[in-house]
Amino acid sequence: MKITVDRAKCEGYGKCMQAAPKVFKLDEKFISVVLDATGDTDQKILLAAKLCPTKAILLDEEESGKRIFPLP
């Protein structure tokens, strides 16, 4: 799964870190960054994206590029 954080949308709530701490962290500007895209299960990564209040986490299928979350 390809994980992208829209830095313009992220407001640093940190809910992604709570759901998948091996995948996400906040940088020095309190914006989420991806530490390790394979650091947790797809289910936990999807949960992290769903918990994001600003929907700043974009998930796409690696091979097809099809959007997993959020759906257009």
Secondary structure, DSSP 4 states (H G I P E B T S, - for coil): -EEEE-TTT-----HHHHH-TTTEEE-TTS-EEES-TTSS-HHHHHHHHHH-TT--EEEE-TTT--EEES--
